[in-house]
Amino acid sequence: MKALVISAIKFYQKAISPLFPGKCRYYPTCSSYAILSIEKYGLLKGSLKALYRVLRCNPFSKGGIDYP
């Protein structure tokens, strides 16, 4: 299941993300952060950490370097 979710994120990075130009507030990007979190913490906890990261990405956030 973990490999399926990671492959879906990689598909998003290659096929969908380039269609939306923009500047990410964080490094690594949210999709890369999601992959790192899932690999490090497992599917459930890593997905929750990635969701929290996406929710923090808003115009009022300073951004910056944020590793899982």
PDB file of N, H, CA, C and O in Angstrom:
ATOM      1  N   MET A   1       0.819  -1.187   0.000  1.00  0.00           N
ATOM      2  CA  MET A   1       0.000   0.000   0.000  1.00  0.00           C
ATOM      3  C   MET A   1       0.870   1.261   0.000  1.00  0.00           C
ATOM      4  O   MET A   1       0.574   2.240  -0.685  1.00  0.00           O
ATOM      5  N   LYS A   2       1.948   1.209   0.786  1.00  0.00           N
ATOM      6  H   LYS A   2       2.188   0.414   1.343  1.00  0.00           H
ATOM      7  CA  LYS A   2       2.858   2.351   0.864  1.00  0.00           C
ATOM      8  C   LYS A   2       3.453   2.651  -0.514  1.00  0.00           C
ATOM      9  O   LYS A   2       3.546   3.814  -0.907  1.00  0.00           O
ATOM     10  N   ALA A   3       3.850   1.625  -1.238  1.00  0.00           N
ATOM     11  H   ALA A   3       3.775   0.680  -0.919  1.00  0.00           H
ATOM     12  CA  ALA A   3       4.435   1.820  -2.561  1.00  0.00           C
ATOM     13  C   ALA A   3       3.418   2.398  -3.539  1.00  0.00           C
ATOM     14  O   ALA A   3       3.783   3.182  -4.414  1.00  0.00           O
ATOM     15  N   LEU A   4       2.166   2.026  -3.404  1.00  0.00           N
ATOM     16  H   LEU A   4       1.870   1.389  -2.692  1.00  0.00           H
ATOM     17  CA  LEU A   4       1.118   2.551  -4.278  1.00  0.00           C
ATOM     18  C   LEU A   4       0.920   4.053  -4.049  1.00  0.00           C
ATOM     19  O   LEU A   4       0.787   4.815  -5.006  1.00  0.00           O
ATOM     20  N   VAL A   5       0.902   4.468  -2.806  1.00  0.00           N
ATOM     21  H   VAL A   5       1.010   3.849  -2.029  1.00  0.00           H
ATOM     22  CA  VAL A   5       0.729   5.895  -2.487  1.00  0.00           C
ATOM     23  C   VAL A   5       1.934   6.699  -2.967  1.00  0.00           C
ATOM     24  O   VAL A   5       1.776   7.786  -3.522  1.00  0.00           O
ATOM     25  N   ILE A   6       3.123   6.172  -2.758  1.00  0.00           N
ATOM     26  H   ILE A   6       3.252   5.288  -2.308  1.00  0.00           H
ATOM     27  CA  ILE A   6       4.334   6.877  -3.208  1.00  0.00           C
ATOM     28  C   ILE A   6       4.362   6.981  -4.725  1.00  0.00           C
ATOM     29  O   ILE A   6       4.747   8.020  -5.261  1.00  0.00           O
ATOM     30  N   SER A   7       3.960   5.926  -5.428  1.00  0.00           N
ATOM     31  H   SER A   7       3.647   5.082  -4.992  1.00  0.00           H
ATOM     32  CA  SER A   7       3.943   5.996  -6.892  1.00  0.00           C
ATOM     33  C   SER A   7       2.887   6.996  -7.373  1.00  0.00           C
ATOM     34  O   SER A   7       3.093   7.650  -8.396  1.00  0.00           O
ATOM     35  N   ALA A   8       1.768   7.129  -6.666  1.00  0.00           N
ATOM     36  H   ALA A   8       1.600   6.598  -5.836  1.00  0.00           H
ATOM     37  CA  ALA A   8       0.762   8.132  -7.035  1.00  0.00           C
ATOM     38  C   ALA A   8       1.317   9.548  -6.848  1.00  0.00           C
ATOM     39  O   ALA A   8       1.059  10.429  -7.667  1.00  0.00           O
ATOM     40  N   ILE A   9       2.069   9.761  -5.782  1.00  0.00           N
ATOM     41  H   ILE A   9       2.279   9.044  -5.117  1.00  0.00           H
ATOM     42  CA  ILE A   9       2.680  11.076  -5.549  1.00  0.00           C
ATOM     43  C   ILE A   9       3.711  11.377  -6.629  1.00  0.00           C
ATOM     44  O   ILE A   9       3.784  12.506  -7.115  1.00  0.00           O
ATOM     45  N   LYS A  10       4.507  10.384  -7.009  1.00  0.00           N
ATOM     46  H   LYS A  10       4.448   9.467  -6.614  1.00  0.00           H
ATOM     47  CA  LYS A  10       5.499  10.589  -8.070  1.00  0.00           C
ATOM     48  C   LYS A  10       4.828  10.875  -9.407  1.00  0.00           C
ATOM     49  O   LYS A  10       5.334  11.671 -10.197  1.00  0.00           O
ATOM     50  N   PHE A  11       3.688  10.230  -9.667  1.00  0.00           N
ATOM     51  H   PHE A  11       3.277   9.583  -9.025  1.00  0.00           H
ATOM     52  CA  PHE A  11       2.924  10.532 -10.882  1.00  0.00           C
ATOM     53  C   PHE A  11       2.475  11.990 -10.853  1.00  0.00           C
ATOM     54  O   PHE A  11       2.583  12.697 -11.855  1.00  0.00           O
ATOM     55  N   TYR A  12       1.978  12.432  -9.718  1.00  0.00           N
ATOM     56  H   TYR A  12       1.890  11.858  -8.904  1.00  0.00           H
ATOM     57  CA  TYR A  12       1.563  13.830  -9.564  1.00  0.00           C
ATOM     58  C   TYR A  12       2.736  14.773  -9.842  1.00  0.00           C
ATOM     59  O   TYR A  12       2.577  15.776 -10.537  1.00  0.00           O
ATOM     60  N   GLN A  13       3.916  14.448  -9.298  1.00  0.00           N
ATOM     61  H   GLN A  13       4.046  13.633  -8.734  1.00  0.00           H
ATOM     62  CA  GLN A  13       5.082  15.309  -9.483  1.00  0.00           C
ATOM     63  C   GLN A  13       5.471  15.434 -10.948  1.00  0.00           C
ATOM     64  O   GLN A  13       5.890  16.507 -11.385  1.00  0.00           O
ATOM     65  N   LYS A  14       5.341  14.361 -11.709  1.00  0.00           N
ATOM     66  H   LYS A  14       5.001  13.490 -11.354  1.00  0.00           H
ATOM     67  CA  LYS A  14       5.791  14.377 -13.104  1.00  0.00           C
ATOM     68  C   LYS A  14       4.712  14.834 -14.080  1.00  0.00           C
ATOM     69  O   LYS A  14       5.025  15.486 -15.076  1.00  0.00           O
ATOM     70  N   ALA A  15       3.449  14.505 -13.815  1.00  0.00           N
ATOM     71  H   ALA A  15       3.195  13.975 -13.005  1.00  0.00           H
ATOM     72  CA  ALA A  15       2.413  14.761 -14.803  1.00  0.00           C
ATOM     73  C   ALA A  15       1.540  15.974 -14.490  1.00  0.00           C
ATOM     74  O   ALA A  15       1.158  16.704 -15.405  1.00  0.00           O
ATOM     75  N   ILE A  16       1.224  16.199 -13.244  1.00  0.00           N
ATOM     76  H   ILE A  16       1.534  15.607 -12.501  1.00  0.00           H
ATOM     77  CA  ILE A  16       0.255  17.237 -12.890  1.00  0.00           C
ATOM     78  C   ILE A  16       0.929  18.506 -12.382  1.00  0.00           C
ATOM     79  O   ILE A  16       0.544  19.605 -12.781  1.00  0.00           O
ATOM     80  N   SER A  17       1.912  18.378 -11.523  1.00  0.00           N
ATOM     81  H   SER A  17       2.224  17.485 -11.199  1.00  0.00           H
ATOM     82  CA  SER A  17       2.556  19.541 -10.922  1.00  0.00           C
ATOM     83  C   SER A  17       3.149  20.526 -11.931  1.00  0.00           C
ATOM     84  O   SER A  17       3.040  21.733 -11.714  1.00  0.00           O
ATOM     85  N   PRO A  18       3.765  20.074 -13.015  1.00  0.00           N
ATOM     86  CA  PRO A  18       4.315  21.052 -13.978  1.00  0.00           C
ATOM     87  C   PRO A  18       3.252  21.924 -14.649  1.00  0.00           C
ATOM     88  O   PRO A  18       3.585  22.969 -15.208  1.00  0.00           O
ATOM     89  N   LEU A  19       2.000  21.523 -14.606  1.00  0.00           N
ATOM     90  H   LEU A  19       1.729  20.674 -14.152  1.00  0.00           H
ATOM     91  CA  LEU A  19       0.932  22.309 -15.215  1.00  0.00           C
ATOM     92  C   LEU A  19       0.570  23.534 -14.387  1.00  0.00           C
ATOM     93  O   LEU A  19      -0.080  24.451 -14.890  1.00  0.00           O
ATOM     94  N   PHE A  20       0.983  23.560 -13.121  1.00  0.00           N
ATOM     95  H   PHE A  20       1.511  22.815 -12.712  1.00  0.00           H
ATOM     96  CA  PHE A  20       0.674  24.654 -12.222  1.00  0.00           C
ATOM     97  C   PHE A  20       1.957  25.344 -11.779  1.00  0.00           C
ATOM     98  O   PHE A  20       2.526  24.992 -10.746  1.00  0.00           O
ATOM     99  N   PRO A  21       2.416  26.324 -12.555  1.00  0.00           N
ATOM    100  CA  PRO A  21       3.654  27.000 -12.147  1.00  0.00           C
ATOM    101  C   PRO A  21       3.427  27.784 -10.860  1.00  0.00           C
ATOM    102  O   PRO A  21       2.354  28.340 -10.626  1.00  0.00           O
ATOM    103  N   GLY A  22       4.427  27.808 -10.070  1.00  0.00           N
ATOM    104  H   GLY A  22       5.298  27.356 -10.261  1.00  0.00           H
ATOM    105  CA  GLY A  22       4.313  28.549  -8.817  1.00  0.00           C
ATOM    106  C   GLY A  22       5.543  28.317  -7.971  1.00  0.00           C
ATOM    107  O   GLY A  22       6.405  27.504  -8.304  1.00  0.00           O
ATOM    108  N   LYS A  23       5.608  29.010  -6.920  1.00  0.00           N
ATOM    109  H   LYS A  23       4.908  29.671  -6.650  1.00  0.00           H
ATOM    110  CA  LYS A  23       6.748  28.920  -6.031  1.00  0.00           C
ATOM    111  C   LYS A  23       6.291  28.287  -4.734  1.00  0.00           C
ATOM    112  O   LYS A  23       5.340  28.754  -4.107  1.00  0.00           O
ATOM    113  N   CYS A  24       6.955  27.244  -4.341  1.00  0.00           N
ATOM    114  H   CYS A  24       7.727  26.864  -4.850  1.00  0.00           H
ATOM    115  CA  CYS A  24       6.626  26.581  -3.089  1.00  0.00           C
ATOM    116  C   CYS A  24       7.250  27.368  -1.931  1.00  0.00           C
ATOM    117  O   CYS A  24       8.372  27.861  -2.050  1.00  0.00           O
ATOM    118  N   ARG A  25       6.539  27.483  -0.833  1.00  0.00           N
ATOM    119  H   ARG A  25       5.628  27.082  -0.737  1.00  0.00           H
ATOM    120  CA  ARG A  25       7.026  28.227   0.326  1.00  0.00           C
ATOM    121  C   ARG A  25       8.015  27.421   1.155  1.00  0.00           C
ATOM    122  O   ARG A  25       8.806  27.984   1.912  1.00  0.00           O
ATOM    123  N   TYR A  26       7.968  26.121   1.013  1.00  0.00           N
ATOM    124  H   TYR A  26       7.326  25.663   0.398  1.00  0.00           H
ATOM    125  CA  TYR A  26       8.800  25.245   1.824  1.00  0.00           C
ATOM    126  C   TYR A  26       9.817  24.494   0.973  1.00  0.00           C
ATOM    127  O   TYR A  26       9.641  24.326  -0.233  1.00  0.00           O
ATOM    128  N   TYR A  27      10.865  24.056   1.620  1.00  0.00           N
ATOM    129  H   TYR A  27      11.007  24.193   2.600  1.00  0.00           H
ATOM    130  CA  TYR A  27      11.813  23.133   1.006  1.00  0.00           C
ATOM    131  C   TYR A  27      11.962  21.962   1.961  1.00  0.00           C
ATOM    132  O   TYR A  27      12.225  22.187   3.142  1.00  0.00           O
ATOM    133  N   PRO A  28      11.813  20.755   1.523  1.00  0.00           N
ATOM    134  CA  PRO A  28      11.419  20.286   0.201  1.00  0.00           C
ATOM    135  C   PRO A  28       9.940  20.575  -0.080  1.00  0.00           C
ATOM    136  O   PRO A  28       9.175  20.910   0.825  1.00  0.00           O
ATOM    137  N   THR A  29       9.563  20.440  -1.335  1.00  0.00           N
ATOM    138  H   THR A  29      10.184  20.169  -2.070  1.00  0.00           H
ATOM    139  CA  THR A  29       8.173  20.711  -1.705  1.00  0.00           C
ATOM    140  C   THR A  29       7.247  19.772  -0.948  1.00  0.00           C
ATOM    141  O   THR A  29       7.692  18.766  -0.396  1.00  0.00           O
ATOM    142  N   CYS A  30       5.978  20.094  -0.924  1.00  0.00           N
ATOM    143  H   CYS A  30       5.617  20.912  -1.373  1.00  0.00           H
ATOM    144  CA  CYS A  30       5.017  19.295  -0.160  1.00  0.00           C
ATOM    145  C   CYS A  30       4.950  17.852  -0.649  1.00  0.00           C
ATOM    146  O   CYS A  30       4.827  16.930   0.157  1.00  0.00           O
ATOM    147  N   SER A  31       5.029  17.650  -1.954  1.00  0.00           N
ATOM    148  H   SER A  31       5.129  18.399  -2.609  1.00  0.00           H
ATOM    149  CA  SER A  31       4.967  16.276  -2.459  1.00  0.00           C
ATOM    150  C   SER A  31       6.237  15.500  -2.098  1.00  0.00           C
ATOM    151  O   SER A  31       6.161  14.316  -1.771  1.00  0.00           O
ATOM    152  N   SER A  32       7.379  16.140  -2.154  1.00  0.00           N
ATOM    153  H   SER A  32       7.440  17.102  -2.419  1.00  0.00           H
ATOM    154  CA  SER A  32       8.617  15.476  -1.738  1.00  0.00           C
ATOM    155  C   SER A  32       8.603  15.208  -0.239  1.00  0.00           C
ATOM    156  O   SER A  32       9.078  14.168   0.216  1.00  0.00           O
ATOM    157  N   TYR A  33       8.064  16.138   0.516  1.00  0.00           N
ATOM    158  H   TYR A  33       7.679  16.984   0.146  1.00  0.00           H
ATOM    159  CA  TYR A  33       7.924  15.970   1.963  1.00  0.00           C
ATOM    160  C   TYR A  33       7.025  14.772   2.271  1.00  0.00           C
ATOM    161  O   TYR A  33       7.304  13.997   3.186  1.00  0.00           O
ATOM    162  N   ALA A  34       5.946  14.627   1.501  1.00  0.00           N
ATOM    163  H   ALA A  34       5.719  15.256   0.757  1.00  0.00           H
ATOM    164  CA  ALA A  34       5.031  13.506   1.710  1.00  0.00           C
ATOM    165  C   ALA A  34       5.737  12.175   1.479  1.00  0.00           C
ATOM    166  O   ALA A  34       5.561  11.239   2.258  1.00  0.00           O
ATOM    167  N   ILE A  35       6.530  12.081   0.419  1.00  0.00           N
ATOM    168  H   ILE A  35       6.673  12.842  -0.215  1.00  0.00           H
ATOM    169  CA  ILE A  35       7.267  10.850   0.139  1.00  0.00           C
ATOM    170  C   ILE A  35       8.251  10.554   1.270  1.00  0.00           C
ATOM    171  O   ILE A  35       8.323   9.423   1.750  1.00  0.00           O
ATOM    172  N   LEU A  36       9.001  11.558   1.690  1.00  0.00           N
ATOM    173  H   LEU A  36       8.943  12.477   1.299  1.00  0.00           H
ATOM    174  CA  LEU A  36       9.962  11.367   2.776  1.00  0.00           C
ATOM    175  C   LEU A  36       9.269  10.943   4.070  1.00  0.00           C
ATOM    176  O   LEU A  36       9.755  10.058   4.775  1.00  0.00           O
ATOM    177  N   SER A  37       8.141  11.568   4.381  1.00  0.00           N
ATOM    178  H   SER A  37       7.746  12.286   3.808  1.00  0.00           H
ATOM    179  CA  SER A  37       7.418  11.238   5.607  1.00  0.00           C
ATOM    180  C   SER A  37       6.865   9.818   5.580  1.00  0.00           C
ATOM    181  O   SER A  37       6.948   9.096   6.573  1.00  0.00           O
ATOM    182  N   ILE A  38       6.303   9.421   4.449  1.00  0.00           N
ATOM    183  H   ILE A  38       6.235  10.008   3.642  1.00  0.00           H
ATOM    184  CA  ILE A  38       5.742   8.075   4.331  1.00  0.00           C
ATOM    185  C   ILE A  38       6.839   7.033   4.427  1.00  0.00           C
ATOM    186  O   ILE A  38       6.657   5.990   5.056  1.00  0.00           O
ATOM    187  N   GLU A  39       7.982   7.310   3.804  1.00  0.00           N
ATOM    188  H   GLU A  39       8.129   8.157   3.293  1.00  0.00           H
ATOM    189  CA  GLU A  39       9.095   6.357   3.890  1.00  0.00           C
ATOM    190  C   GLU A  39       9.642   6.267   5.313  1.00  0.00           C
ATOM    191  O   GLU A  39      10.030   5.187   5.758  1.00  0.00           O
ATOM    192  N   LYS A  40       9.676   7.383   6.025  1.00  0.00           N
ATOM    193  H   LYS A  40       9.360   8.260   5.664  1.00  0.00           H
ATOM    194  CA  LYS A  40      10.264   7.402   7.360  1.00  0.00           C
ATOM    195  C   LYS A  40       9.307   6.898   8.445  1.00  0.00           C
ATOM    196  O   LYS A  40       9.717   6.134   9.318  1.00  0.00           O
ATOM    197  N   TYR A  41       8.036   7.318   8.400  1.00  0.00           N
ATOM    198  H   TYR A  41       7.703   7.939   7.691  1.00  0.00           H
ATOM    199  CA  TYR A  41       7.100   7.046   9.479  1.00  0.00           C
ATOM    200  C   TYR A  41       6.031   5.997   9.154  1.00  0.00           C
ATOM    201  O   TYR A  41       5.279   5.588  10.039  1.00  0.00           O
ATOM    202  N   GLY A  42       5.959   5.565   7.901  1.00  0.00           N
ATOM    203  H   GLY A  42       6.570   5.897   7.183  1.00  0.00           H
ATOM    204  CA  GLY A  42       4.906   4.631   7.524  1.00  0.00           C
ATOM    205  C   GLY A  42       3.734   5.365   6.897  1.00  0.00           C
ATOM    206  O   GLY A  42       3.695   6.595   6.864  1.00  0.00           O
ATOM    207  N   LEU A  43       2.791   4.599   6.407  1.00  0.00           N
ATOM    208  H   LEU A  43       2.822   3.600   6.434  1.00  0.00           H
ATOM    209  CA  LEU A  43       1.698   5.174   5.631  1.00  0.00           C
ATOM    210  C   LEU A  43       0.786   6.077   6.465  1.00  0.00           C
ATOM    211  O   LEU A  43       0.485   7.192   6.041  1.00  0.00           O
ATOM    212  N   LEU A  44       0.349   5.632   7.617  1.00  0.00           N
ATOM    213  H   LEU A  44       0.594   4.725   7.962  1.00  0.00           H
ATOM    214  CA  LEU A  44      -0.614   6.410   8.393  1.00  0.00           C
ATOM    215  C   LEU A  44       0.002   7.684   8.970  1.00  0.00           C
ATOM    216  O   LEU A  44      -0.484   8.780   8.693  1.00  0.00           O
ATOM    217  N   LYS A  45       1.047   7.559   9.756  1.00  0.00           N
ATOM    218  H   LYS A  45       1.442   6.669   9.981  1.00  0.00           H
ATOM    219  CA  LYS A  45       1.651   8.733  10.387  1.00  0.00           C
ATOM    220  C   LYS A  45       2.282   9.654   9.342  1.00  0.00           C
ATOM    221  O   LYS A  45       2.189  10.875   9.461  1.00  0.00           O
ATOM    222  N   GLY A  46       2.924   9.080   8.318  1.00  0.00           N
ATOM    223  H   GLY A  46       3.000   8.087   8.221  1.00  0.00           H
ATOM    224  CA  GLY A  46       3.529   9.896   7.267  1.00  0.00           C
ATOM    225  C   GLY A  46       2.496  10.685   6.482  1.00  0.00           C
ATOM    226  O   GLY A  46       2.732  11.837   6.120  1.00  0.00           O
ATOM    227  N   SER A  47       1.346  10.065   6.216  1.00  0.00           N
ATOM    228  H   SER A  47       1.154   9.129   6.510  1.00  0.00           H
ATOM    229  CA  SER A  47       0.273  10.772   5.502  1.00  0.00           C
ATOM    230  C   SER A  47      -0.303  11.892   6.347  1.00  0.00           C
ATOM    231  O   SER A  47      -0.625  12.961   5.827  1.00  0.00           O
ATOM    232  N   LEU A  48      -0.436  11.659   7.636  1.00  0.00           N
ATOM    233  H   LEU A  48      -0.175  10.791   8.059  1.00  0.00           H
ATOM    234  CA  LEU A  48      -0.936  12.715   8.526  1.00  0.00           C
ATOM    235  C   LEU A  48       0.037  13.886   8.599  1.00  0.00           C
ATOM    236  O   LEU A  48      -0.377  15.045   8.598  1.00  0.00           O
ATOM    237  N   LYS A  49       1.334  13.580   8.662  1.00  0.00           N
ATOM    238  H   LYS A  49       1.670  12.638   8.662  1.00  0.00           H
ATOM    239  CA  LYS A  49       2.335  14.647   8.678  1.00  0.00           C
ATOM    240  C   LYS A  49       2.299  15.431   7.364  1.00  0.00           C
ATOM    241  O   LYS A  49       2.431  16.655   7.370  1.00  0.00           O
ATOM    242  N   ALA A  50       2.122  14.730   6.239  1.00  0.00           N
ATOM    243  H   ALA A  50       2.016  13.736   6.235  1.00  0.00           H
ATOM    244  CA  ALA A  50       2.053  15.397   4.936  1.00  0.00           C
ATOM    245  C   ALA A  50       0.800  16.258   4.834  1.00  0.00           C
ATOM    246  O   ALA A  50       0.851  17.363   4.292  1.00  0.00           O
ATOM    247  N   LEU A  51      -0.321  15.767   5.346  1.00  0.00           N
ATOM    248  H   LEU A  51      -0.362  14.870   5.786  1.00  0.00           H
ATOM    249  CA  LEU A  51      -1.554  16.553   5.334  1.00  0.00           C
ATOM    250  C   LEU A  51      -1.391  17.815   6.173  1.00  0.00           C
ATOM    251  O   LEU A  51      -1.812  18.895   5.759  1.00  0.00           O
ATOM    252  N   TYR A  52      -0.788  17.684   7.336  1.00  0.00           N
ATOM    253  H   TYR A  52      -0.445  16.807   7.672  1.00  0.00           H
ATOM    254  CA  TYR A  52      -0.546  18.855   8.186  1.00  0.00           C
ATOM    255  C   TYR A  52       0.348  19.868   7.465  1.00  0.00           C
ATOM    256  O   TYR A  52       0.135  21.076   7.572  1.00  0.00           O
ATOM    257  N   ARG A  53       1.328  19.380   6.746  1.00  0.00           N
ATOM    258  H   ARG A  53       1.500  18.398   6.659  1.00  0.00           H
ATOM    259  CA  ARG A  53       2.225  20.266   5.987  1.00  0.00           C
ATOM    260  C   ARG A  53       1.461  21.024   4.907  1.00  0.00           C
ATOM    261  O   ARG A  53       1.667  22.225   4.735  1.00  0.00           O
ATOM    262  N   VAL A  54       0.583  20.339   4.180  1.00  0.00           N
ATOM    263  H   VAL A  54       0.415  19.363   4.320  1.00  0.00           H
ATOM    264  CA  VAL A  54      -0.203  20.998   3.131  1.00  0.00           C
ATOM    265  C   VAL A  54      -1.126  22.044   3.749  1.00  0.00           C
ATOM    266  O   VAL A  54      -1.317  23.117   3.176  1.00  0.00           O
ATOM    267  N   LEU A  55      -1.689  21.747   4.892  1.00  0.00           N
ATOM    268  H   LEU A  55      -1.533  20.876   5.358  1.00  0.00           H
ATOM    269  CA  LEU A  55      -2.566  22.710   5.554  1.00  0.00           C
ATOM    270  C   LEU A  55      -1.800  23.950   6.030  1.00  0.00           C
ATOM    271  O   LEU A  55      -2.369  25.039   6.096  1.00  0.00           O
ATOM    272  N   ARG A  56      -0.521  23.790   6.360  1.00  0.00           N
ATOM    273  H   ARG A  56      -0.059  22.905   6.306  1.00  0.00           H
ATOM    274  CA  ARG A  56       0.292  24.936   6.794  1.00  0.00           C
ATOM    275  C   ARG A  56       0.731  25.809   5.625  1.00  0.00           C
ATOM    276  O   ARG A  56       1.138  26.953   5.830  1.00  0.00           O
ATOM    277  N   CYS A  57       0.655  25.295   4.419  1.00  0.00           N
ATOM    278  H   CYS A  57       0.324  24.367   4.253  1.00  0.00           H
ATOM    279  CA  CYS A  57       1.108  26.041   3.239  1.00  0.00           C
ATOM    280  C   CYS A  57       0.005  27.018   2.826  1.00  0.00           C
ATOM    281  O   CYS A  57      -0.918  26.652   2.098  1.00  0.00           O
ATOM    282  N   ASN A  58       0.108  28.229   3.285  1.00  0.00           N
ATOM    283  H   ASN A  58       0.858  28.526   3.877  1.00  0.00           H
ATOM    284  CA  ASN A  58      -0.886  29.259   2.985  1.00  0.00           C
ATOM    285  C   ASN A  58      -0.181  30.608   2.893  1.00  0.00           C
ATOM    286  O   ASN A  58       0.997  30.712   3.234  1.00  0.00           O
ATOM    287  N   PRO A  59      -0.881  31.631   2.441  1.00  0.00           N
ATOM    288  CA  PRO A  59      -0.243  32.940   2.274  1.00  0.00           C
ATOM    289  C   PRO A  59       0.294  33.552   3.568  1.00  0.00           C
ATOM    290  O   PRO A  59       1.145  34.440   3.513  1.00  0.00           O
ATOM    291  N   PHE A  60      -0.176  33.104   4.716  1.00  0.00           N
ATOM    292  H   PHE A  60      -0.867  32.383   4.761  1.00  0.00           H
ATOM    293  CA  PHE A  60       0.265  33.676   5.986  1.00  0.00           C
ATOM    294  C   PHE A  60       1.452  32.934   6.583  1.00  0.00           C
ATOM    295  O   PHE A  60       1.956  33.325   7.636  1.00  0.00           O
ATOM    296  N   SER A  61       1.898  31.886   5.937  1.00  0.00           N
ATOM    297  H   SER A  61       1.488  31.569   5.082  1.00  0.00           H
ATOM    298  CA  SER A  61       3.018  31.082   6.418  1.00  0.00           C
ATOM    299  C   SER A  61       4.336  31.655   5.930  1.00  0.00           C
ATOM    300  O   SER A  61       4.428  32.136   4.801  1.00  0.00           O
ATOM    301  N   LYS A  62       5.350  31.607   6.772  1.00  0.00           N
ATOM    302  H   LYS A  62       5.274  31.217   7.690  1.00  0.00           H
ATOM    303  CA  LYS A  62       6.674  32.082   6.353  1.00  0.00           C
ATOM    304  C   LYS A  62       7.362  31.077   5.447  1.00  0.00           C
ATOM    305  O   LYS A  62       8.151  31.463   4.585  1.00  0.00           O
ATOM    306  N   GLY A  63       7.077  29.789   5.629  1.00  0.00           N
ATOM    307  H   GLY A  63       6.436  29.476   6.330  1.00  0.00           H
ATOM    308  CA  GLY A  63       7.742  28.767   4.836  1.00  0.00           C
ATOM    309  C   GLY A  63       9.112  28.477   5.385  1.00  0.00           C
ATOM    310  O   GLY A  63       9.350  28.645   6.581  1.00  0.00           O
ATOM    311  N   GLY A  64      10.027  28.042   4.527  1.00  0.00           N
ATOM    312  H   GLY A  64       9.834  27.906   3.556  1.00  0.00           H
ATOM    313  CA  GLY A  64      11.381  27.758   4.929  1.00  0.00           C
ATOM    314  C   GLY A  64      11.737  26.287   4.772  1.00  0.00           C
ATOM    315  O   GLY A  64      11.041  25.530   4.095  1.00  0.00           O
ATOM    316  N   ILE A  65      12.812  25.907   5.400  1.00  0.00           N
ATOM    317  H   ILE A  65      13.377  26.521   5.950  1.00  0.00           H
ATOM    318  CA  ILE A  65      13.272  24.516   5.328  1.00  0.00           C
ATOM    319  C   ILE A  65      12.545  23.717   6.396  1.00  0.00           C
ATOM    320  O   ILE A  65      12.505  24.106   7.563  1.00  0.00           O
ATOM    321  N   ASP A  66      11.972  22.594   5.981  1.00  0.00           N
ATOM    322  H   ASP A  66      12.005  22.278   5.032  1.00  0.00           H
ATOM    323  CA  ASP A  66      11.164  21.779   6.886  1.00  0.00           C
ATOM    324  C   ASP A  66      11.328  20.313   6.504  1.00  0.00           C
ATOM    325  O   ASP A  66      10.727  19.843   5.539  1.00  0.00           O
ATOM    326  N   TYR A  67      12.141  19.601   7.264  1.00  0.00           N
ATOM    327  H   TYR A  67      12.630  19.983   8.049  1.00  0.00           H
ATOM    328  CA  TYR A  67      12.345  18.186   6.991  1.00  0.00           C
ATOM    329  C   TYR A  67      11.454  17.356   7.899  1.00  0.00           C
ATOM    330  O   TYR A  67      11.152  17.774   9.017  1.00  0.00           O
ATOM    331  N   PRO A  68      11.025  16.179   7.434  1.00  0.00           N
ATOM    332  CA  PRO A  68      10.138  15.335   8.257  1.00  0.00           C
ATOM    333  C   PRO A  68      10.814  14.788   9.484  1.00  0.00           C
ATOM    334  O   PRO A  68      10.191  14.066  10.263  1.00  0.00           O
TER     335      PRO A  68
END
